[in-house]
Amino acid sequence: MSDASHSAVSTTATRIKLLRANNPGPMTLTGTNTYALSGNDGDSWIIVDPGPSLREHLHQITELGRIELILITHHHPDHTEAIDDVQIRTGAPVRAFLQEHCRAAEPLEDREIIEAAGTTVKVLHTPGHTADSACFIVEDGDRNHARVLTGDTILGQGTTILDYPDGTLVQYLKSLDRLATHPNAKLLPGHGPVGAKLGDVVRYYQEHRADRLGQITSALDKLGLTATDPTALDKVTNLVYSDVPENLKGAARKSVDAQLHYLTEQAR
């Protein structure tokens, strides 16, 4: 499967194009993945995550032709900054779980079925990375060959952060369980390479979270602290993530905070 910045992701009934924004970085990897979906041979399109407001990226989106609908996986700016730019240029309604990111449309609902641009999209609320995180499922009548657009709930490489307190580990583990019910689906993430088998990546994420919780628990024991100790966050972060570059320490700190909260809740 091609991982080019503008490439067809599938040859089944619904065409899905990957339009990668030129905003690479430590948190965005190779850039934000915007997706264009069409089930009517390109007569019209659904856009998932318009991404950053970059001239070249906006051109990639608008040159497709008629945009019927814009869907948002979550509120982070690298996925939503271009909402108004694209909406004004195309007139397409925008739908997200948060009302503040909707334009001329109602917020999304969990398990909602959306019909647009000749295709069917199932909405799955998957909080954890953020409280408003959503995944979009395209099955084309065949669950075993589904494609799942995961935003930042699952990435194309590495693991995602939990933007605590907006997102929590309790929520995230439940969301992974929901995604595990589509083991054969193709992963179309918000960042990184596309095409991995979703079930394999979900299992890796679940194992990773279990391993991290073990490391956090061991660090607390080594430091002689409890999860509620006011000094635990900084001390555990420095111990468990000692090899993380400074520009990623903030993300690591949020993940530790989420895990300390989880351990506190589990102990009640």
C-alpha positions in Angstrom: 0.0 0.0 0.0 1.3 3.4 -0.9 2.1 5.8 1.9 2.4 8.8 -0.4 1.0 12.2 0.7 -1.9 11.9 -1.8 -2.7 8.2 -2.6 -5.6 5.9 -3.0 -6.0 3.7 0.1 -8.5 1.2 -1.2 -10.0 -0.2 -4.4 -13.3 -1.4 -2.9 -16.6 0.4 -3.4 -15.7 3.4 -1.3 -12.6 5.2 -2.5 -10.6 6.6 0.3 -7.8 9.0 -0.4 -5.1 10.0 2.0 -4.2 13.7 1.9 -1.2 14.1 4.3 -0.6 17.6 5.6 3.0 18.9 5.6 3.2 19.5 9.3 5.6 16.8 10.5 6.8 16.9 14.1 7.3 14.9 17.3 3.5 14.7 18.0 2.3 14.7 14.4 4.9 12.1 13.1 4.9 12.5 9.3 2.0 14.9 9.4 -1.7 14.9 9.9 -3.6 12.4 7.8 -6.7 13.9 6.2 -9.0 11.4 4.5 -11.4 11.9 1.6 -14.1 9.3 1.1 -16.3 8.7 -2.0 -18.7 6.0 -2.9 -19.9 7.6 -6.1 -16.8 7.6 -8.2 -15.6 10.9 -6.9 -18.7 12.9 -7.8 -18.7 14.1 -4.1 -16.6 13.5 -1.0 -16.6 13.2 2.8 -13.6 14.8 4.4 -12.3 13.4 7.7 -10.2 15.9 9.7 -9.4 18.9 7.5 -6.2 19.3 9.4 -3.9 22.3 9.7 -4.6 25.5 7.8 -1.8 25.2 5.2 -2.3 26.6 1.7 -1.1 23.5 -0.1 -3.1 21.2 2.1 -6.3 23.2 1.6 -5.7 23.0 -2.1 -5.4 19.2 -1.9 -8.8 19.1 -0.3 -10.7 21.6 -2.4 -9.4 20.4 -5.7 -11.2 17.1 -5.1 -14.5 18.7 -6.2 -17.8 18.7 -4.3 -17.4 18.2 -0.6 -20.7 17.0 1.0 -19.6 16.6 4.6 -16.7 17.2 7.0 -16.2 14.9 9.9 -13.9 15.5 12.9 -12.2 12.8 15.0 -11.3 15.0 17.9 -10.6 18.6 18.8 -6.8 19.0 18.6 -5.7 21.8 16.3 -3.7 19.7 14.0 -7.0 18.0 13.0 -9.4 21.0 13.2 -7.5 24.2 12.4 -8.7 24.2 8.8 -12.4 23.6 9.7 -13.5 27.2 8.8 -11.2 27.5 5.8 -12.6 24.3 4.2 -16.2 25.0 5.3 -16.2 28.5 3.8 -14.7 27.3 0.5 -17.0 24.3 0.1 -20.2 25.1 2.1 -20.1 21.6 3.5 -21.5 21.0 7.0 -19.1 20.0 9.8 -19.9 17.4 12.4 -18.0 16.5 15.5 -18.8 15.3 19.0 -18.2 18.8 20.3 -20.7 21.4 19.3 -18.0 24.1 19.1 -16.5 22.3 16.1 -19.8 21.8 14.3 -20.9 24.1 11.4 -24.5 24.1 10.1 -25.0 20.6 11.6 -25.7 18.7 14.8 -23.0 16.9 16.9 -22.2 13.3 16.2 -23.9 10.5 18.2 -22.3 7.2 19.2 -23.3 4.3 16.8 -24.8 6.8 14.4 -25.0 5.8 10.7 -24.1 8.5 8.3 -25.0 8.4 4.6 -23.2 10.8 2.4 -21.1 11.0 -0.8 -22.5 7.6 -1.9 -21.1 5.8 1.1 -22.0 4.7 4.6 -20.0 5.6 7.7 -20.6 4.3 11.2 -19.7 6.5 14.1 -18.0 5.1 17.2 -17.3 7.2 20.2 -13.8 6.2 21.5 -12.8 8.6 24.3 -9.4 8.3 26.0 -7.0 10.2 23.9 -9.5 13.0 24.4 -13.1 12.9 25.7 -14.5 13.7 22.2 -12.4 11.2 20.2 -14.3 9.3 17.5 -13.5 6.6 15.0 -15.3 6.2 11.7 -16.0 2.8 10.2 -16.5 2.1 6.5 -17.6 -1.5 5.8 -19.2 -1.4 2.4 -21.4 -4.3 3.5 -18.4 -6.5 4.5 -17.4 -6.3 8.1 -14.3 -8.5 7.5 -12.9 -5.9 5.1 -13.8 -2.8 7.0 -11.6 0.2 7.2 -11.5 2.2 10.4 -10.4 5.9 10.6 -9.1 6.2 14.1 -7.8 9.8 14.4 -5.4 9.8 17.3 -7.1 7.0 19.2 -4.6 4.6 17.4 -1.6 5.9 15.4 0.2 4.4 12.5 3.4 4.0 14.5 4.2 4.1 18.2 1.5 4.7 20.8 -0.8 7.7 21.5 -0.9 9.9 24.5 -3.8 10.4 26.9 -4.6 14.1 27.1 -5.5 13.9 30.8 -7.7 15.1 32.4 -9.7 15.5 29.1 -9.0 11.9 28.3 -8.7 9.1 30.9 -7.2 5.6 30.9 -10.5 4.1 32.1 -12.1 5.5 29.0 -9.3 4.6 26.7 -9.1 0.9 27.7 -12.9 0.6 27.1 -12.4 2.2 23.7 -9.7 -0.3 22.8 -12.1 -3.1 23.7 -14.6 -1.6 21.4 -12.1 -1.4 18.5 -11.1 -5.0 19.2 -14.4 -6.1 17.9 -13.1 -5.2 14.4 -10.0 -7.4 14.3 -9.7 -7.7 10.6 -10.3 -4.1 9.8 -7.7 -2.0 8.0 -6.2 0.8 10.2 -6.4 4.4 8.8 -4.8 6.5 11.6 -4.6 10.2 12.1 -0.8 10.1 11.9 1.7 7.7 10.4 1.5 4.8 8.0 -1.8 3.3 6.9 -2.9 -0.3 6.3 -2.1 -2.3 9.5 -4.5 -4.9 10.7 -6.5 -3.2 13.4 -6.8 -6.2 15.7 -3.0 -6.6 15.8 -2.4 -3.0 16.7 -5.2 -3.0 19.4 -3.5 -6.0 21.1 -0.2 -4.2 21.0 -1.8 -1.1 22.5 -3.5 -3.1 25.3 -0.2 -4.9 26.1 1.7 -1.6 26.1 -0.8 0.0 28.5 -0.5 -3.0 30.8 3.3 -2.8 30.7 3.2 0.9 31.5 0.9 0.4 34.4 3.3 -2.2 35.7 6.2 0.3 35.3 4.2 3.0 37.1 3.4 0.6 40.0 7.0 -0.5 40.3 8.2 3.1 40.3 5.8 4.0 43.1 7.0 1.1 45.1 10.6 2.0 44.5 10.0 5.6 45.5 7.9 4.6 48.5 5.0 6.7 47.2 1.3 6.2 46.7 -0.5 7.3 43.5 -2.1 10.2 45.4 1.1 11.6 46.7 1.5 15.2 45.4 5.1 14.5 44.4 4.4 11.3 42.6 3.7 12.8 39.2 7.0 14.4 38.7 9.1 11.7 40.4 7.4 8.9 38.5 7.6 10.7 35.2 11.4 11.3 35.6 12.0 7.7 36.6 9.8 5.8 34.0 10.4 8.3 31.1 14.1 9.1 31.9 15.0 8.5 28.2 12.3 10.7 26.7 13.5 13.9 25.0 12.6 17.1 26.8 10.2 18.2 24.0 8.1 15.1 24.7 8.3 15.2 28.5 5.0 17.1 28.7 3.2 14.3 26.8 4.8 11.7 29.1 3.7 13.7 32.1 0.1 13.6 31.0 0.2 9.9 30.4 1.7 9.3 33.9 -1.0 11.6 35.4 -3.7 9.5 33.6 -2.2 6.3 34.9 -1.9 7.6 38.5 -5.6 8.6 38.3 -6.4 5.1 37.0 -4.6 3.4 39.9 -6.3 5.7 42.4 -9.7 4.8 41.0 -9.0 1.1 40.9 -7.9 1.2 44.5 -11.2 2.6 45.7 
